[in-house]
Amino acid sequence: MFNPSRDQVRQFFFDVWTKYHAGQPLAGAEQPALEAVLAHPEYHAILDHPERYRSRDYLPEAGETNPFLHLSMHLALSEQLAIDQPPGVRDRYRQLLDQLGDAMRAQHAAMDCLAEMIWQAQRHRTDFDSGAYLACLDRRLGRT
């Protein structure tokens, strides 16, 4: 399994942004990464200055959002939807999209569930609970 370091993840997004501005072709995960970046203009200035932001710490307890983590969550969701893993996530996302009427709102709603499940797995030192993830999405949809 690919497990990039913090610096590798950040460099990946800096490289995608640089390629985009240079008009260079994107490959693999770079295209969905760019889509996430373009949907978040508030992060463009950060990506314009890798020397300033490459090593910056973001403190959630201080109300700071880590833009690289946020963009990575978009990318993780994109991968899940592409392969429907866990099975049923794609259908639930489509229902969120229908319900919310906006792709970013639907992605952010799904990402809230994804983040919660990752946090729970880390906190309890357990595997990712796909059933709980899908149940969270169902709650977002008003099913339970």
C-alpha positions in Angstrom: 0.0 0.0 0.0 1.2 3.5 -0.9 1.9 5.5 2.3 3.4 8.9 1.3 5.0 11.1 3.9 3.6 14.6 4.7 6.3 16.1 2.5 5.5 13.8 -0.4 1.8 14.6 -0.2 2.4 18.3 -0.2 4.9 18.1 -3.0 2.4 16.2 -5.1 -0.1 19.1 -4.8 2.6 21.7 -5.5 3.6 19.7 -8.6 0.0 19.4 -9.8 -0.4 23.2 -9.5 2.9 23.9 -11.2 2.0 21.5 -14.1 -1.4 23.1 -14.4 0.1 26.6 -14.8 2.7 25.4 -17.2 0.1 23.7 -19.3 1.7 20.3 -18.9 -0.3 17.1 -19.1 -1.6 15.5 -15.9 -1.5 11.7 -15.3 -3.3 9.4 -12.9 -4.4 11.0 -9.6 -3.2 14.4 -10.8 -6.4 15.2 -12.7 -8.8 14.6 -9.7 -6.3 16.4 -7.5 -6.4 19.4 -9.8 -10.2 19.3 -9.8 -10.1 19.5 -6.0 -7.6 22.4 -6.1 -9.6 24.3 -8.7 -12.7 24.0 -6.5 -10.8 25.6 -3.6 -9.5 29.0 -4.7 -8.7 29.7 -1.1 -5.8 27.3 -1.4 -4.3 28.7 -4.6 -2.1 31.3 -2.8 -0.7 28.5 -0.6 0.1 26.4 -3.7 1.8 29.4 -5.3 4.3 29.5 -2.5 5.7 26.1 -1.7 8.7 27.5 0.0 6.5 29.2 2.6 3.9 26.4 3.1 5.8 23.1 2.5 6.7 22.7 6.2 3.9 24.7 7.9 2.0 23.1 10.7 -1.8 23.4 10.9 -3.4 23.3 14.3 -7.0 22.0 14.2 -7.4 23.0 17.9 -6.7 26.6 16.8 -9.4 26.3 14.1 -6.9 25.9 11.3 -7.8 23.7 8.3 -4.9 21.8 6.8 -5.3 22.5 3.1 -3.2 19.5 2.1 -5.2 17.1 4.3 -8.5 18.6 2.9 -7.3 18.2 -0.7 -6.1 14.6 0.1 -9.6 13.8 1.5 -11.1 14.9 -1.8 -8.6 12.7 -3.6 -9.4 9.7 -1.4 -13.1 10.2 -1.9 -12.6 10.4 -5.7 -10.7 7.1 -5.6 -13.5 5.5 -3.6 -16.1 6.6 -6.0 -14.1 5.5 -9.0 -14.0 1.9 -7.8 -17.1 1.9 -5.6 -15.1 0.9 -2.5 -16.5 0.2 -0.1 -19.4 -1.2 -2.2 -22.3 1.2 -2.0 -20.3 4.4 -1.5 -20.9 5.5 -5.1 -24.7 5.1 -4.8 -24.8 7.0 -1.5 -22.7 9.8 -3.0 -25.0 10.1 -6.0 -27.9 10.4 -3.6 -26.1 13.1 -1.6 -25.4 14.9 -4.8 -29.1 14.7 -5.8 -30.2 15.8 -2.3 -27.7 18.7 -1.9 -27.6 19.7 -5.6 -23.9 20.7 -5.5 -20.9 18.5 -6.0 -18.7 20.3 -3.5 -21.4 20.2 -0.8 -21.9 16.4 -1.5 -18.2 15.8 -1.4 -17.8 17.7 1.9 -20.7 15.8 3.5 -19.1 12.5 2.5 -15.7 13.6 3.6 -17.1 14.4 7.0 -18.0 10.8 7.4 -14.7 9.6 5.9 -12.8 11.8 8.4 -14.8 10.6 11.3 -14.1 6.9 10.4 -10.4 7.6 9.9 -10.3 9.4 13.3 -12.2 6.5 15.0 -9.8 3.9 13.5 -6.8 5.9 14.6 -8.2 6.6 18.1 -9.1 2.9 18.7 -6.3 1.5 16.7 -8.7 -0.6 14.6 -9.2 -1.1 10.9 -11.3 1.3 8.9 -15.0 0.3 9.5 -16.7 0.4 6.1 -20.1 -0.5 7.6 -19.9 2.5 10.0 -18.8 4.7 7.1 -21.8 3.7 5.0 -24.0 4.1 8.0 -22.7 7.6 8.5 -23.5 8.4 4.9 -27.0 6.9 5.4 -27.5 9.3 8.3 -26.5 12.2 6.1 -29.1 11.0 3.7 -31.7 10.9 6.5 -32.1 7.1 6.3 -31.7 6.5 9.9 
